[in-house]
Amino acid sequence: MSSNVSIKLTGAVLRLPVLAKGSIQLAWTALPGAQYQAQSKTNLTQTNWSNLSSVITATMNPMTFSNNIGPDPQRFYRVVLLP
């Protein structure tokens, strides 16, 4: 199975995603106390992104998030800084 990973992150530096045992781990620079939302979609032509979890409040820098890759042949990820 090949995995295509595309990540968009505004205002932070994303570290190289780690793929292991059917999951992906995203890591990004974060401001402690800031809130982020990890999202994905399987096709970039889709209008909406799906939230992968509840809101993530940064407690350290960098922050990490892991998600099961699932059966999709490709999935696109982003981490959004919430206002």
N, C-alpha and C positions, 0 to 999 in steps of 0.2 A: 504494500500500500504506500503510495507516495502522498506526502503532505505538503500542501501549499499554504504558506502563512503570509498574510499581509496585515500590517499593523499601522494604524494611524494614531498618533499621540501628539496633541498640541500643547506646547508650553512645558514639556518635560523631555527627558532623554530616555529612550527605551533601550533596554539591554537586549541582547540576542535571546529570542525565545528558546526554551529548552523543551524538547520532546522526549518523553520517557514513559514507557509502559501504558500507552494509550491516553496520555494526557499531555497538555501543553502548560508550561509555566511562563507567565508573563511577568517581567520585572521592569519597573520604571522609577525614575527619580520622583520623589514626592515631598510635599510640604506637610510636616506633621500637623494634624488637625484638618487638613483639606479633605474634601470628599470626592471620590471617584466612582465611576460606573464602568464595569467591564461589560462589553457587548460583542456580539458576533452576528454574522449572517452568512449564508451559504452561496449567495450570488450577489455580486455588486450592483446588479440592475434592480434588486429589491429596494423598495423605498425605505422600509423600516429596519432598524437594528433591534435585536433581541437582547434584553438584559440577561446576563448570566448569573447574577446573584443580587442580593440587596446592595445598597450603597456601601462602599468601602471607605471607612474613615482612616486616613493615614496615621499610623502610630510610630513609623520609623521611615528611614530613607536608606535604601530603596524599599518600595513596597512590592509584594509579589501576590499573584493570583494564579491558581491552578484550575483547569477545566478539563473534563473528559472530552476527548476529540470526537468520539462517537462514530457512526457509520458513514457520515458524509464524506464524499471524495475530496472535498475542499471546504474550508471555512475561513472567513476573514474576521479578524479581531481588531478591536480598538478599545482604548481606555479613555474615558471622557472625564475631564475635570469639571465638577459641578459648580454652579455659581453659589 
